[in-house]
Amino acid sequence: MPLYEYSCSSCGHTWEENRSIDDPPTQFCPRCRLKTAHRLISKSSFVLKGSGWARDGYTINSKGGKA
């Protein structure tokens, strides 16, 4: 299950939740219990590394060109 980051616009509390992709976003803050929670857009930690990947994510053949 994906890990989502949330923030409350009323009290400023931020937290993370494991939720299914099919679940609706959380609306209530666990600290102040108000319906002011919203999901944050976080930077992904997924990075392709190694000699077989170019910066744009496409593979490179042995001659240095794109496959």
PDB file with SEQRES, HELIX, SHEET and CRYST1 records, atoms N, CA, C and O in Angstrom:
SEQRES   1 A   67  MET PRO LEU TYR GLU TYR SER CYS SER SER CYS GLY HIS          
SEQRES   2 A   67  THR TRP GLU GLU ASN ARG SER ILE ASP ASP PRO PRO THR          
SEQRES   3 A   67  GLN PHE CYS PRO ARG CYS ARG LEU LYS THR ALA HIS ARG          
SEQRES   4 A   67  LEU ILE SER LYS SER SER PHE VAL LEU LYS GLY SER GLY          
SEQRES   5 A   67  TRP ALA ARG ASP GLY TYR THR ILE ASN SER LYS GLY GLY          
SEQRES   6 A   67  LYS ALA                                                      
SHEET    1 AA1 3 THR A  14  ASN A  18  0                                        
SHEET    2 AA1 3 LEU A   3  CYS A   8 -1                                        
SHEET    3 AA1 3 ALA A  37  ARG A  39 -1                                        
CRYST1    1.000    1.000    1.000  90.00  90.00  90.00 P 1           1          
ATOM      1  N   MET A   1       0.841  -1.182   0.000  1.00  0.00           N  
ATOM      2  CA  MET A   1       0.000   0.000   0.000  1.00  0.00           C  
ATOM      3  C   MET A   1       0.887   1.247   0.000  1.00  0.00           C  
ATOM      4  O   MET A   1       1.935   1.275   0.645  1.00  0.00           O  
ATOM      5  N   PRO A   2       0.456   2.272  -0.728  1.00  0.00           N  
ATOM      6  CA  PRO A   2       1.234   3.511  -0.771  1.00  0.00           C  
ATOM      7  C   PRO A   2       1.176   4.276   0.547  1.00  0.00           C  
ATOM      8  O   PRO A   2       0.215   4.173   1.309  1.00  0.00           O  
ATOM      9  N   LEU A   3       2.213   5.029   0.784  1.00  0.00           N  
ATOM     10  CA  LEU A   3       2.302   5.875   1.964  1.00  0.00           C  
ATOM     11  C   LEU A   3       2.004   7.304   1.530  1.00  0.00           C  
ATOM     12  O   LEU A   3       2.699   7.848   0.671  1.00  0.00           O  
ATOM     13  N   TYR A   4       0.976   7.916   2.116  1.00  0.00           N  
ATOM     14  CA  TYR A   4       0.575   9.274   1.765  1.00  0.00           C  
ATOM     15  C   TYR A   4       0.884  10.211   2.922  1.00  0.00           C  
ATOM     16  O   TYR A   4       0.783   9.827   4.088  1.00  0.00           O  
ATOM     17  N   GLU A   5       1.260  11.443   2.594  1.00  0.00           N  
ATOM     18  CA  GLU A   5       1.548  12.461   3.594  1.00  0.00           C  
ATOM     19  C   GLU A   5       0.387  13.459   3.611  1.00  0.00           C  
ATOM     20  O   GLU A   5      -0.072  13.913   2.563  1.00  0.00           O  
ATOM     21  N   TYR A   6      -0.073  13.787   4.807  1.00  0.00           N  
ATOM     22  CA  TYR A   6      -1.195  14.706   4.987  1.00  0.00           C  
ATOM     23  C   TYR A   6      -0.795  15.866   5.884  1.00  0.00           C  
ATOM     24  O   TYR A   6       0.146  15.767   6.672  1.00  0.00           O  
ATOM     25  N   SER A   7      -1.526  16.971   5.750  1.00  0.00           N  
ATOM     26  CA  SER A   7      -1.332  18.134   6.603  1.00  0.00           C  
ATOM     27  C   SER A   7      -2.699  18.722   6.945  1.00  0.00           C  
ATOM     28  O   SER A   7      -3.634  18.654   6.147  1.00  0.00           O  
ATOM     29  N   CYS A   8      -2.800  19.294   8.132  1.00  0.00           N  
ATOM     30  CA  CYS A   8      -4.039  19.942   8.570  1.00  0.00           C  
ATOM     31  C   CYS A   8      -3.867  21.451   8.426  1.00  0.00           C  
ATOM     32  O   CYS A   8      -2.909  22.026   8.941  1.00  0.00           O  
ATOM     33  N   SER A   9      -4.795  22.080   7.726  1.00  0.00           N  
ATOM     34  CA  SER A   9      -4.708  23.532   7.539  1.00  0.00           C  
ATOM     35  C   SER A   9      -5.166  24.307   8.780  1.00  0.00           C  
ATOM     36  O   SER A   9      -4.941  25.514   8.861  1.00  0.00           O  
ATOM     37  N   SER A  10      -5.797  23.642   9.737  1.00  0.00           N  
ATOM     38  CA  SER A  10      -6.237  24.321  10.965  1.00  0.00           C  
ATOM     39  C   SER A  10      -5.143  24.360  12.027  1.00  0.00           C  
ATOM     40  O   SER A  10      -4.819  25.428  12.547  1.00  0.00           O  
ATOM     41  N   CYS A  11      -4.572  23.196  12.351  1.00  0.00           N  
ATOM     42  CA  CYS A  11      -3.593  23.144  13.442  1.00  0.00           C  
ATOM     43  C   CYS A  11      -2.155  22.962  12.966  1.00  0.00           C  
ATOM     44  O   CYS A  11      -1.228  23.064  13.769  1.00  0.00           O  
ATOM     45  N   GLY A  12      -1.946  22.690  11.654  1.00  0.00           N  
ATOM     46  CA  GLY A  12      -0.595  22.550  11.118  1.00  0.00           C  
ATOM     47  C   GLY A  12       0.032  21.185  11.319  1.00  0.00           C  
ATOM     48  O   GLY A  12       1.193  20.986  10.959  1.00  0.00           O  
ATOM     49  N   HIS A  13      -0.695  20.250  11.877  1.00  0.00           N  
ATOM     50  CA  HIS A  13      -0.170  18.900  12.112  1.00  0.00           C  
ATOM     51  C   HIS A  13       0.069  18.186  10.769  1.00  0.00           C  
ATOM     52  O   HIS A  13      -0.775  18.250   9.875  1.00  0.00           O  
ATOM     53  N   THR A  14       1.209  17.513  10.633  1.00  0.00           N  
ATOM     54  CA  THR A  14       1.483  16.696   9.447  1.00  0.00           C  
ATOM     55  C   THR A  14       1.705  15.260   9.892  1.00  0.00           C  
ATOM     56  O   THR A  14       2.266  15.018  10.960  1.00  0.00           O  
ATOM     57  N   TRP A  15       1.264  14.300   9.072  1.00  0.00           N  
ATOM     58  CA  TRP A  15       1.388  12.886   9.394  1.00  0.00           C  
ATOM     59  C   TRP A  15       1.368  12.077   8.113  1.00  0.00           C  
ATOM     60  O   TRP A  15       1.040  12.590   7.043  1.00  0.00           O  
ATOM     61  N   GLU A  16       1.723  10.808   8.231  1.00  0.00           N  
ATOM     62  CA  GLU A  16       1.728   9.878   7.107  1.00  0.00           C  
ATOM     63  C   GLU A  16       0.749   8.753   7.383  1.00  0.00           C  
ATOM     64  O   GLU A  16       0.555   8.348   8.529  1.00  0.00           O  
ATOM     65  N   GLU A  17       0.129   8.246   6.307  1.00  0.00           N  
ATOM     66  CA  GLU A  17      -0.808   7.125   6.428  1.00  0.00           C  
ATOM     67  C   GLU A  17      -0.596   6.158   5.277  1.00  0.00           C  
ATOM     68  O   GLU A  17      -0.375   6.569   4.138  1.00  0.00           O  
ATOM     69  N   ASN A  18      -0.665   4.858   5.588  1.00  0.00           N  
ATOM     70  CA  ASN A  18      -0.710   3.819   4.556  1.00  0.00           C  
ATOM     71  C   ASN A  18      -2.164   3.666   4.149  1.00  0.00           C  
ATOM     72  O   ASN A  18      -3.016   3.320   4.968  1.00  0.00           O  
ATOM     73  N   ARG A  19      -2.440   3.925   2.879  1.00  0.00           N  
ATOM     74  CA  ARG A  19      -3.809   3.819   2.386  1.00  0.00           C  
ATOM     75  C   ARG A  19      -3.798   3.131   1.037  1.00  0.00           C  
ATOM     76  O   ARG A  19      -2.839   3.249   0.275  1.00  0.00           O  
ATOM     77  N   SER A  20      -4.855   2.423   0.751  1.00  0.00           N  
ATOM     78  CA  SER A  20      -5.010   1.794  -0.555  1.00  0.00           C  
ATOM     79  C   SER A  20      -5.254   2.876  -1.604  1.00  0.00           C  
ATOM     80  O   SER A  20      -5.772   3.946  -1.284  1.00  0.00           O  
ATOM     81  N   ILE A  21      -4.888   2.605  -2.840  1.00  0.00           N  
ATOM     82  CA  ILE A  21      -5.115   3.551  -3.923  1.00  0.00           C  
ATOM     83  C   ILE A  21      -6.610   3.801  -4.106  1.00  0.00           C  
ATOM     84  O   ILE A  21      -7.016   4.894  -4.500  1.00  0.00           O  
ATOM     85  N   ASP A  22      -7.428   2.790  -3.822  1.00  0.00           N  
ATOM     86  CA  ASP A  22      -8.878   2.902  -3.981  1.00  0.00           C  
ATOM     87  C   ASP A  22      -9.562   3.673  -2.856  1.00  0.00           C  
ATOM     88  O   ASP A  22     -10.701   4.110  -3.023  1.00  0.00           O  
ATOM     89  N   ASP A  23      -8.893   3.852  -1.709  1.00  0.00           N  
ATOM     90  CA  ASP A  23      -9.486   4.560  -0.575  1.00  0.00           C  
ATOM     91  C   ASP A  23      -9.571   6.056  -0.863  1.00  0.00           C  
ATOM     92  O   ASP A  23      -8.671   6.616  -1.490  1.00  0.00           O  
ATOM     93  N   PRO A  24     -10.645   6.711  -0.413  1.00  0.00           N  
ATOM     94  CA  PRO A  24     -10.698   8.170  -0.559  1.00  0.00           C  
ATOM     95  C   PRO A  24      -9.678   8.825   0.372  1.00  0.00           C  
ATOM     96  O   PRO A  24      -9.305   8.232   1.384  1.00  0.00           O  
ATOM     97  N   PRO A  25      -9.224  10.031   0.050  1.00  0.00           N  
ATOM     98  CA  PRO A  25      -8.251  10.709   0.918  1.00  0.00           C  
ATOM     99  C   PRO A  25      -8.825  10.980   2.304  1.00  0.00           C  
ATOM    100  O   PRO A  25     -10.031  11.179   2.457  1.00  0.00           O  
ATOM    101  N   THR A  26      -7.966  10.987   3.301  1.00  0.00           N  
ATOM    102  CA  THR A  26      -8.366  11.326   4.663  1.00  0.00           C  
ATOM    103  C   THR A  26      -8.805  12.781   4.704  1.00  0.00           C  
ATOM    104  O   THR A  26      -8.162  13.640   4.100  1.00  0.00           O  
ATOM    105  N   GLN A  27      -9.893  13.065   5.409  1.00  0.00           N  
ATOM    106  CA  GLN A  27     -10.387  14.440   5.515  1.00  0.00           C  
ATOM    107  C   GLN A  27     -10.250  14.999   6.924  1.00  0.00           C  
ATOM    108  O   GLN A  27     -10.209  16.215   7.110  1.00  0.00           O  
ATOM    109  N   PHE A  28     -10.179  14.108   7.927  1.00  0.00           N  
ATOM    110  CA  PHE A  28     -10.161  14.555   9.317  1.00  0.00           C  
ATOM    111  C   PHE A  28      -8.754  14.463   9.899  1.00  0.00           C  
ATOM    112  O   PHE A  28      -8.056  13.467   9.708  1.00  0.00           O  
ATOM    113  N   CYS A  29      -8.352  15.505  10.605  1.00  0.00           N  
ATOM    114  CA  CYS A  29      -7.058  15.542  11.279  1.00  0.00           C  
ATOM    115  C   CYS A  29      -7.128  14.697  12.552  1.00  0.00           C  
ATOM    116  O   CYS A  29      -8.080  14.834  13.320  1.00  0.00           O  
ATOM    117  N   PRO A  30      -6.133  13.817  12.795  1.00  0.00           N  
ATOM    118  CA  PRO A  30      -6.169  12.995  14.010  1.00  0.00           C  
ATOM    119  C   PRO A  30      -5.890  13.800  15.289  1.00  0.00           C  
ATOM    120  O   PRO A  30      -6.220  13.339  16.381  1.00  0.00           O  
ATOM    121  N   ARG A  31      -5.297  14.977  15.174  1.00  0.00           N  
ATOM    122  CA  ARG A  31      -4.994  15.784  16.362  1.00  0.00           C  
ATOM    123  C   ARG A  31      -6.171  16.671  16.772  1.00  0.00           C  
ATOM    124  O   ARG A  31      -6.631  16.601  17.911  1.00  0.00           O  
ATOM    125  N   CYS A  32      -6.665  17.514  15.839  1.00  0.00           N  
ATOM    126  CA  CYS A  32      -7.729  18.454  16.206  1.00  0.00           C  
ATOM    127  C   CYS A  32      -9.127  17.961  15.821  1.00  0.00           C  
ATOM    128  O   CYS A  32     -10.128  18.560  16.214  1.00  0.00           O  
ATOM    129  N   ARG A  33      -9.194  16.867  15.052  1.00  0.00           N  
ATOM    130  CA  ARG A  33     -10.448  16.216  14.644  1.00  0.00           C  
ATOM    131  C   ARG A  33     -11.342  17.080  13.740  1.00  0.00           C  
ATOM    132  O   ARG A  33     -12.536  16.808  13.606  1.00  0.00           O  
ATOM    133  N   LEU A  34     -10.767  18.115  13.123  1.00  0.00           N  
ATOM    134  CA  LEU A  34     -11.531  18.941  12.197  1.00  0.00           C  
ATOM    135  C   LEU A  34     -11.387  18.391  10.774  1.00  0.00           C  
ATOM    136  O   LEU A  34     -10.439  17.668  10.468  1.00  0.00           O  
ATOM    137  N   LYS A  35     -12.325  18.739   9.928  1.00  0.00           N  
ATOM    138  CA  LYS A  35     -12.331  18.247   8.548  1.00  0.00           C  
ATOM    139  C   LYS A  35     -11.517  19.203   7.657  1.00  0.00           C  
ATOM    140  O   LYS A  35     -12.029  19.746   6.679  1.00  0.00           O  
ATOM    141  N   THR A  36     -10.238  19.393   8.020  1.00  0.00           N  
ATOM    142  CA  THR A  36      -9.376  20.329   7.288  1.00  0.00           C  
ATOM    143  C   THR A  36      -8.079  19.682   6.827  1.00  0.00           C  
ATOM    144  O   THR A  36      -7.100  20.382   6.568  1.00  0.00           O  
ATOM    145  N   ALA A  37      -8.054  18.365   6.720  1.00  0.00           N  
ATOM    146  CA  ALA A  37      -6.851  17.659   6.272  1.00  0.00           C  
ATOM    147  C   ALA A  37      -6.793  17.630   4.750  1.00  0.00           C  
ATOM    148  O   ALA A  37      -7.820  17.527   4.080  1.00  0.00           O  
ATOM    149  N   HIS A  38      -5.590  17.722   4.217  1.00  0.00           N  
ATOM    150  CA  HIS A  38      -5.399  17.601   2.773  1.00  0.00           C  
ATOM    151  C   HIS A  38      -4.102  16.844   2.495  1.00  0.00           C  
ATOM    152  O   HIS A  38      -3.140  16.913   3.260  1.00  0.00           O  
ATOM    153  N   ARG A  39      -4.109  16.134   1.399  1.00  0.00           N  
ATOM    154  CA  ARG A  39      -2.961  15.317   1.022  1.00  0.00           C  
ATOM    155  C   ARG A  39      -1.880  16.201   0.409  1.00  0.00           C  
ATOM    156  O   ARG A  39      -2.174  17.076  -0.405  1.00  0.00           O  
ATOM    157  N   LEU A  40      -0.636  15.970   0.801  1.00  0.00           N  
ATOM    158  CA  LEU A  40       0.498  16.717   0.266  1.00  0.00           C  
ATOM    159  C   LEU A  40       1.106  15.959  -0.904  1.00  0.00           C  
ATOM    160  O   LEU A  40       1.022  14.733  -0.968  1.00  0.00           O  
ATOM    161  N   ILE A  41       1.709  16.680  -1.814  1.00  0.00           N  
ATOM    162  CA  ILE A  41       2.433  16.063  -2.918  1.00  0.00           C  
ATOM    163  C   ILE A  41       3.893  16.003  -2.506  1.00  0.00           C  
ATOM    164  O   ILE A  41       4.533  17.037  -2.314  1.00  0.00           O  
ATOM    165  N   SER A  42       4.417  14.800  -2.372  1.00  0.00           N  
ATOM    166  CA  SER A  42       5.773  14.598  -1.902  1.00  0.00           C  
ATOM    167  C   SER A  42       6.669  14.135  -3.036  1.00  0.00           C  
ATOM    168  O   SER A  42       6.202  13.548  -4.012  1.00  0.00           O  
ATOM    169  N   LYS A  43       7.947  14.402  -2.902  1.00  0.00           N  
ATOM    170  CA  LYS A  43       8.919  13.938  -3.877  1.00  0.00           C  
ATOM    171  C   LYS A  43       9.115  12.438  -3.693  1.00  0.00           C  
ATOM    172  O   LYS A  43       9.266  11.954  -2.571  1.00  0.00           O  
ATOM    173  N   SER A  44       9.113  11.725  -4.780  1.00  0.00           N  
ATOM    174  CA  SER A  44       9.286  10.274  -4.734  1.00  0.00           C  
ATOM    175  C   SER A  44      10.740   9.919  -4.463  1.00  0.00           C  
ATOM    176  O   SER A  44      11.645  10.651  -4.866  1.00  0.00           O  
ATOM    177  N   SER A  45      10.966   8.818  -3.793  1.00  0.00           N  
ATOM    178  CA  SER A  45      12.329   8.359  -3.536  1.00  0.00           C  
ATOM    179  C   SER A  45      12.775   7.343  -4.578  1.00  0.00           C  
ATOM    180  O   SER A  45      13.861   6.775  -4.454  1.00  0.00           O  
ATOM    181  N   PHE A  46      11.960   7.102  -5.602  1.00  0.00           N  
ATOM    182  CA  PHE A  46      12.279   6.142  -6.643  1.00  0.00           C  
ATOM    183  C   PHE A  46      13.264   6.767  -7.629  1.00  0.00           C  
ATOM    184  O   PHE A  46      12.954   7.777  -8.261  1.00  0.00           O  
ATOM    185  N   VAL A  47      14.449   6.169  -7.762  1.00  0.00           N  
ATOM    186  CA  VAL A  47      15.482   6.673  -8.659  1.00  0.00           C  
ATOM    187  C   VAL A  47      16.064   5.502  -9.435  1.00  0.00           C  
ATOM    188  O   VAL A  47      16.390   4.468  -8.852  1.00  0.00           O  
ATOM    189  N   LEU A  48      16.193   5.660 -10.736  1.00  0.00           N  
ATOM    190  CA  LEU A  48      16.838   4.649 -11.567  1.00  0.00           C  
ATOM    191  C   LEU A  48      18.330   4.953 -11.603  1.00  0.00           C  
ATOM    192  O   LEU A  48      18.735   6.049 -11.992  1.00  0.00           O  
ATOM    193  N   LYS A  49      19.147   3.985 -11.198  1.00  0.00           N  
ATOM    194  CA  LYS A  49      20.594   4.183 -11.163  1.00  0.00           C  
ATOM    195  C   LYS A  49      21.277   3.097 -11.975  1.00  0.00           C  
ATOM    196  O   LYS A  49      20.703   2.038 -12.227  1.00  0.00           O  
ATOM    197  N   GLY A  50      22.486   3.368 -12.373  1.00  0.00           N  
ATOM    198  CA  GLY A  50      23.274   2.390 -13.108  1.00  0.00           C  
ATOM    199  C   GLY A  50      23.595   2.884 -14.505  1.00  0.00           C  
ATOM    200  O   GLY A  50      23.080   3.913 -14.941  1.00  0.00           O  
ATOM    201  N   SER A  51      24.438   2.158 -15.197  1.00  0.00           N  
ATOM    202  CA  SER A  51      24.888   2.588 -16.514  1.00  0.00           C  
ATOM    203  C   SER A  51      23.848   2.340 -17.599  1.00  0.00           C  
ATOM    204  O   SER A  51      24.007   2.841 -18.713  1.00  0.00           O  
ATOM    205  N   GLY A  52      22.806   1.597 -17.318  1.00  0.00           N  
ATOM    206  CA  GLY A  52      21.808   1.267 -18.328  1.00  0.00           C  
ATOM    207  C   GLY A  52      20.681   2.267 -18.455  1.00  0.00           C  
ATOM    208  O   GLY A  52      19.754   2.042 -19.233  1.00  0.00           O  
ATOM    209  N   TRP A  53      20.727   3.379 -17.709  1.00  0.00           N  
ATOM    210  CA  TRP A  53      19.623   4.348 -17.735  1.00  0.00           C  
ATOM    211  C   TRP A  53      20.151   5.744 -18.024  1.00  0.00           C  
ATOM    212  O   TRP A  53      21.156   6.171 -17.456  1.00  0.00           O  
ATOM    213  N   ALA A  54      19.476   6.436 -18.897  1.00  0.00           N  
ATOM    214  CA  ALA A  54      19.806   7.836 -19.171  1.00  0.00           C  
ATOM    215  C   ALA A  54      19.036   8.718 -18.191  1.00  0.00           C  
ATOM    216  O   ALA A  54      18.181   8.223 -17.457  1.00  0.00           O  
ATOM    217  N   ARG A  55      19.319   9.984 -18.172  1.00  0.00           N  
ATOM    218  CA  ARG A  55      18.650  10.892 -17.232  1.00  0.00           C  
ATOM    219  C   ARG A  55      17.151  10.965 -17.470  1.00  0.00           C  
ATOM    220  O   ARG A  55      16.386  11.191 -16.532  1.00  0.00           O  
ATOM    221  N   ASP A  56      16.722  10.774 -18.717  1.00  0.00           N  
ATOM    222  CA  ASP A  56      15.298  10.868 -19.003  1.00  0.00           C  
ATOM    223  C   ASP A  56      14.568   9.544 -18.782  1.00  0.00           C  
ATOM    224  O   ASP A  56      13.365   9.458 -19.026  1.00  0.00           O  
ATOM    225  N   GLY A  57      15.281   8.510 -18.323  1.00  0.00           N  
ATOM    226  CA  GLY A  57      14.641   7.253 -17.968  1.00  0.00           C  
ATOM    227  C   GLY A  57      14.620   6.197 -19.052  1.00  0.00           C  
ATOM    228  O   GLY A  57      14.114   5.098 -18.826  1.00  0.00           O  
ATOM    229  N   TYR A  58      15.159   6.499 -20.229  1.00  0.00           N  
ATOM    230  CA  TYR A  58      15.182   5.517 -21.307  1.00  0.00           C  
ATOM    231  C   TYR A  58      16.507   4.755 -21.272  1.00  0.00           C  
ATOM    232  O   TYR A  58      17.524   5.280 -20.818  1.00  0.00           O  
ATOM    233  N   THR A  59      16.484   3.544 -21.745  1.00  0.00           N  
ATOM    234  CA  THR A  59      17.707   2.738 -21.763  1.00  0.00           C  
ATOM    235  C   THR A  59      18.651   3.227 -22.858  1.00  0.00           C  
ATOM    236  O   THR A  59      18.226   3.827 -23.846  1.00  0.00           O  
ATOM    237  N   ILE A  60      19.914   2.962 -22.665  1.00  0.00           N  
ATOM    238  CA  ILE A  60      20.941   3.312 -23.637  1.00  0.00           C  
ATOM    239  C   ILE A  60      21.566   2.032 -24.138  1.00  0.00           C  
ATOM    240  O   ILE A  60      21.906   1.156 -23.343  1.00  0.00           O  
ATOM    241  N   ASN A  61      21.724   1.909 -25.444  1.00  0.00           N  
ATOM    242  CA  ASN A  61      22.367   0.703 -25.974  1.00  0.00           C  
ATOM    243  C   ASN A  61      23.879   0.798 -25.809  1.00  0.00           C  
ATOM    244  O   ASN A  61      24.384   1.827 -25.360  1.00  0.00           O  
ATOM    245  N   SER A  62      24.598  -0.239 -26.160  1.00  0.00           N  
ATOM    246  CA  SER A  62      26.046  -0.297 -25.937  1.00  0.00           C  
ATOM    247  C   SER A  62      26.815   0.721 -26.759  1.00  0.00           C  
ATOM    248  O   SER A  62      27.969   1.006 -26.436  1.00  0.00           O  
ATOM    249  N   LYS A  63      26.227   1.281 -27.809  1.00  0.00           N  
ATOM    250  CA  LYS A  63      26.910   2.269 -28.636  1.00  0.00           C  
ATOM    251  C   LYS A  63      26.665   3.702 -28.149  1.00  0.00           C  
ATOM    252  O   LYS A  63      27.152   4.654 -28.759  1.00  0.00           O  
ATOM    253  N   GLY A  64      25.939   3.851 -27.092  1.00  0.00           N  
ATOM    254  CA  GLY A  64      25.703   5.173 -26.522  1.00  0.00           C  
ATOM    255  C   GLY A  64      24.421   5.839 -26.993  1.00  0.00           C  
ATOM    256  O   GLY A  64      24.084   6.930 -26.532  1.00  0.00           O  
ATOM    257  N   GLY A  65      23.698   5.190 -27.914  1.00  0.00           N  
ATOM    258  CA  GLY A  65      22.442   5.761 -28.391  1.00  0.00           C  
ATOM    259  C   GLY A  65      21.269   5.164 -27.661  1.00  0.00           C  
ATOM    260  O   GLY A  65      21.408   4.179 -26.936  1.00  0.00           O  
ATOM    261  N   LYS A  66      20.123   5.754 -27.852  1.00  0.00           N  
ATOM    262  CA  LYS A  66      18.925   5.221 -27.205  1.00  0.00           C  
ATOM    263  C   LYS A  66      18.447   3.970 -27.916  1.00  0.00           C  
ATOM    264  O   LYS A  66      18.505   3.870 -29.142  1.00  0.00           O  
ATOM    265  N   ALA A  67      17.977   3.028 -27.133  1.00  0.00           N  
ATOM    266  CA  ALA A  67      17.506   1.749 -27.690  1.00  0.00           C  
ATOM    267  C   ALA A  67      16.116   1.878 -28.243  1.00  0.00           C  
ATOM    268  O   ALA A  67      15.560   0.904 -28.751  1.00  0.00           O  
TER     269      ALA A  67                                                      
END                                                                             
